[in-house]
Amino acid sequence: MPEDERDGDKDEQMRTAIEGCASLLGAGEAARIPVVAGSAFQKCLGRHGVKVPSAGEWLRLNPGEDPVLAAALRRC
């Protein structure tokens, strides 16, 4: 497999891992994930009032600074 394809798999695995643990972020903790088309997690955040950037941009997860995000993380 070409190296650039392997790197894409790592990025996808990292994004999925961060999304899976996002609800565990505590006060003062934050994470960034790339916004991708078709992410069920990101769609869920959007349905709960989080302003998700366009695909290709970054979404900053900092529940301590954003009560809407904090509530959405508990539901998604």
Backbone as JSON Lines, residues from 0, in Angstrom:
{"i":0,"aa":"M","n":[0.85,-1.18,0.0],"ca":[0.0,0.0,0.0],"c":[0.9,1.24,0.0]}
{"i":1,"aa":"P","n":[0.6,2.21,-0.86],"ca":[1.41,3.43,-0.89],"c":[1.37,4.16,0.45]}
{"i":2,"aa":"E","n":[2.48,4.85,0.76],"ca":[2.6,5.51,2.05],"c":[1.5,6.54,2.29]}
{"i":3,"aa":"D","n":[1.12,7.3,1.25],"ca":[0.09,8.32,1.45],"c":[-1.26,7.71,1.81]}
{"i":4,"aa":"E","n":[-1.55,6.51,1.35],"ca":[-2.79,5.83,1.72],"c":[-2.73,5.36,3.17]}
{"i":5,"aa":"R","n":[-1.58,4.89,3.61],"ca":[-1.43,4.46,5.01],"c":[-1.63,5.64,5.95]}
{"i":6,"aa":"D","n":[-1.08,6.8,5.59],"ca":[-1.25,7.99,6.42],"c":[-2.71,8.38,6.53]}
{"i":7,"aa":"G","n":[-3.47,8.24,5.45],"ca":[-4.89,8.53,5.49],"c":[-5.61,7.62,6.44]}
{"i":8,"aa":"D","n":[-5.23,6.35,6.48],"ca":[-5.83,5.41,7.42],"c":[-5.54,5.82,8.86]}
{"i":9,"aa":"K","n":[-4.32,6.27,9.12],"ca":[-3.96,6.72,10.47],"c":[-4.79,7.93,10.88]}
{"i":10,"aa":"D","n":[-4.97,8.87,9.94],"ca":[-5.77,10.05,10.24],"c":[-7.2,9.66,10.57]}
{"i":11,"aa":"E","n":[-7.76,8.75,9.81],"ca":[-9.13,8.29,10.05],"c":[-9.23,7.58,11.39]}
{"i":12,"aa":"Q","n":[-8.26,6.76,11.71],"ca":[-8.27,6.05,13.0],"c":[-8.15,7.04,14.15]}
{"i":13,"aa":"M","n":[-7.31,8.05,14.0],"ca":[-7.14,9.05,15.05],"c":[-8.42,9.85,15.24]}
{"i":14,"aa":"R","n":[-9.04,10.27,14.13],"ca":[-10.29,11.03,14.22],"c":[-11.37,10.21,14.91]}
{"i":15,"aa":"T","n":[-11.49,8.95,14.53],"ca":[-12.49,8.07,15.13],"c":[-12.22,7.88,16.62]}
{"i":16,"aa":"A","n":[-10.96,7.73,16.99],"ca":[-10.61,7.55,18.41],"c":[-10.95,8.8,19.22]}
{"i":17,"aa":"I","n":[-10.64,9.97,18.67],"ca":[-10.94,11.22,19.39],"c":[-12.44,11.4,19.52]}
{"i":18,"aa":"E","n":[-13.18,11.12,18.45],"ca":[-14.63,11.23,18.53],"c":[-15.2,10.29,19.59]}
{"i":19,"aa":"G","n":[-14.65,9.09,19.67],"ca":[-15.13,8.12,20.64],"c":[-14.87,8.52,22.08]}
{"i":20,"aa":"C","n":[-13.84,9.3,22.3],"ca":[-13.47,9.71,23.67],"c":[-13.85,11.15,23.99]}
{"i":21,"aa":"A","n":[-14.45,11.85,23.05],"ca":[-14.72,13.28,23.23],"c":[-15.58,13.57,24.45]}
{"i":22,"aa":"S","n":[-16.51,12.69,24.77],"ca":[-17.38,12.95,25.92],"c":[-16.62,12.87,27.24]}
{"i":23,"aa":"L","n":[-15.4,12.34,27.21],"ca":[-14.59,12.23,28.43],"c":[-13.74,13.47,28.7]}
{"i":24,"aa":"L","n":[-13.75,14.44,27.78],"ca":[-12.96,15.65,27.98],"c":[-13.46,16.39,29.21]}
{"i":25,"aa":"G","n":[-12.54,16.75,30.07],"ca":[-12.89,17.46,31.29],"c":[-12.68,18.95,31.14]}
{"i":26,"aa":"A","n":[-12.95,19.66,32.21],"ca":[-12.75,21.11,32.22],"c":[-11.28,21.41,31.94]}
{"i":27,"aa":"G","n":[-11.05,22.34,31.05],"ca":[-9.69,22.73,30.71],"c":[-9.03,21.83,29.68]}
{"i":28,"aa":"E","n":[-9.72,20.8,29.21],"ca":[-9.17,19.91,28.19],"c":[-9.84,20.2,26.86]}
{"i":29,"aa":"A","n":[-9.08,20.01,25.79],"ca":[-9.61,20.28,24.46],"c":[-8.98,19.32,23.46]}
{"i":30,"aa":"A","n":[-9.65,19.18,22.33],"ca":[-9.12,18.37,21.23],"c":[-9.57,19.02,19.92]}
{"i":31,"aa":"R","n":[-8.85,18.72,18.86],"ca":[-9.22,19.18,17.53],"c":[-9.39,17.96,16.65]}
{"i":32,"aa":"I","n":[-10.45,17.98,15.82],"ca":[-10.64,16.9,14.87],"c":[-10.93,17.5,13.5]}
{"i":33,"aa":"P","n":[-10.47,16.82,12.44],"ca":[-10.79,17.32,11.1],"c":[-12.26,17.05,10.79]}
{"i":34,"aa":"V","n":[-12.91,17.99,10.16],"ca":[-14.3,17.82,9.76],"c":[-14.31,17.07,8.43]}
{"i":35,"aa":"V","n":[-15.06,15.97,8.4],"ca":[-15.17,15.16,7.19],"c":[-16.63,14.97,6.84]}
{"i":36,"aa":"A","n":[-16.9,14.84,5.56],"ca":[-18.27,14.6,5.11],"c":[-18.71,13.21,5.56]}
{"i":37,"aa":"G","n":[-19.91,13.11,6.06],"ca":[-20.48,11.81,6.42],"c":[-20.19,11.33,7.82]}
{"i":38,"aa":"S","n":[-19.56,12.12,8.65],"ca":[-19.27,11.7,10.02],"c":[-20.57,11.72,10.84]}
{"i":39,"aa":"A","n":[-20.99,10.56,11.32],"ca":[-22.21,10.48,12.13],"c":[-22.06,11.28,13.41]}
{"i":40,"aa":"F","n":[-20.88,11.25,14.01],"ca":[-20.61,12.0,15.23],"c":[-20.78,13.5,14.99]}
{"i":41,"aa":"Q","n":[-20.19,14.0,13.92],"ca":[-20.27,15.42,13.62],"c":[-21.69,15.84,13.25]}
{"i":42,"aa":"K","n":[-22.42,14.97,12.56],"ca":[-23.83,15.26,12.27],"c":[-24.63,15.35,13.56]}
{"i":43,"aa":"C","n":[-24.36,14.46,14.49],"ca":[-25.05,14.47,15.78],"c":[-24.78,15.78,16.52]}
{"i":44,"aa":"L","n":[-23.53,16.21,16.53],"ca":[-23.2,17.48,17.18],"c":[-23.99,18.62,16.54]}
{"i":45,"aa":"G","n":[-24.07,18.63,15.22],"ca":[-24.81,19.66,14.51],"c":[-26.29,19.66,14.86]}
{"i":46,"aa":"R","n":[-26.88,18.47,15.0],"ca":[-28.3,18.37,15.37],"c":[-28.55,18.91,16.78]}
{"i":47,"aa":"H","n":[-27.52,18.92,17.61],"ca":[-27.67,19.41,18.98],"c":[-27.17,20.84,19.15]}
{"i":48,"aa":"G","n":[-27.03,21.57,18.05],"ca":[-26.74,22.99,18.12],"c":[-25.29,23.42,17.99]}
{"i":49,"aa":"V","n":[-24.38,22.47,17.8],"ca":[-22.97,22.82,17.63],"c":[-22.76,23.28,16.19]}
{"i":50,"aa":"K","n":[-22.06,24.39,16.01],"ca":[-21.75,24.88,14.67],"c":[-20.52,24.13,14.16]}
{"i":51,"aa":"V","n":[-20.76,23.15,13.3],"ca":[-19.68,22.33,12.75],"c":[-19.15,23.03,11.49]}
{"i":52,"aa":"P","n":[-17.84,23.28,11.41],"ca":[-17.28,23.94,10.23],"c":[-17.45,23.07,8.98]}
{"i":53,"aa":"S","n":[-17.09,23.63,7.85],"ca":[-17.16,22.92,6.58],"c":[-16.15,21.78,6.54]}
{"i":54,"aa":"A","n":[-16.42,20.79,5.7],"ca":[-15.49,19.67,5.51],"c":[-14.13,20.21,5.11]}
{"i":55,"aa":"G","n":[-13.1,19.61,5.68],"ca":[-11.73,20.03,5.41],"c":[-11.18,21.0,6.45]}
{"i":56,"aa":"E","n":[-12.07,21.57,7.27],"ca":[-11.64,22.47,8.34],"c":[-11.53,21.67,9.63]}
{"i":57,"aa":"W","n":[-11.16,22.35,10.7],"ca":[-10.99,21.71,12.0],"c":[-12.11,22.09,12.95]}
{"i":58,"aa":"L","n":[-12.55,21.15,13.75],"ca":[-13.54,21.38,14.8],"c":[-12.83,21.29,16.13]}
{"i":59,"aa":"R","n":[-12.9,22.35,16.91],"ca":[-12.26,22.36,18.23],"c":[-13.28,21.92,19.26]}
{"i":60,"aa":"L","n":[-12.93,20.9,20.0],"ca":[-13.79,20.37,21.06],"c":[-13.25,20.85,22.39]}
{"i":61,"aa":"N","n":[-13.94,21.8,23.0],"ca":[-13.55,22.31,24.31],"c":[-14.82,22.54,25.12]}
{"i":62,"aa":"P","n":[-15.31,21.48,25.75],"ca":[-16.59,21.58,26.47],"c":[-16.57,22.57,27.63]}
{"i":63,"aa":"G","n":[-15.4,22.86,28.18],"ca":[-15.31,23.82,29.27],"c":[-15.62,25.24,28.84]}
{"i":64,"aa":"E","n":[-15.41,25.54,27.56],"ca":[-15.66,26.89,27.04],"c":[-17.0,27.01,26.33]}
{"i":65,"aa":"D","n":[-17.64,25.88,26.01],"ca":[-18.86,25.91,25.2],"c":[-19.91,24.98,25.81]}
{"i":66,"aa":"P","n":[-20.89,25.54,26.54],"ca":[-21.9,24.69,27.17],"c":[-22.77,23.93,26.17]}
{"i":67,"aa":"V","n":[-22.99,24.49,24.97],"ca":[-23.76,23.78,23.94],"c":[-23.0,22.53,23.51]}
{"i":68,"aa":"L","n":[-21.7,22.68,23.3],"ca":[-20.86,21.54,22.94],"c":[-20.84,20.51,24.07]}
{"i":69,"aa":"A","n":[-20.71,20.97,25.29],"ca":[-20.67,20.05,26.44],"c":[-21.94,19.21,26.5]}
{"i":70,"aa":"A","n":[-23.09,19.84,26.29],"ca":[-24.36,19.11,26.31],"c":[-24.45,18.14,25.14]}
{"i":71,"aa":"A","n":[-24.0,18.57,23.96],"ca":[-24.04,17.71,22.78],"c":[-23.13,16.5,22.95]}
{"i":72,"aa":"L","n":[-21.97,16.69,23.55],"ca":[-21.05,15.56,23.76],"c":[-21.67,14.49,24.65]}
{"i":73,"aa":"R","n":[-22.49,14.89,25.59],"ca":[-23.16,13.91,26.46],"c":[-24.21,13.11,25.69]}
{"i":74,"aa":"R","n":[-24.75,13.68,24.63],"ca":[-25.8,13.01,23.86],"c":[-25.27,12.23,22.67]}
{"i":75,"aa":"C","n":[-24.12,12.62,22.17],"ca":[-23.58,11.97,20.96],"c":[-22.56,10.94,21.35]}
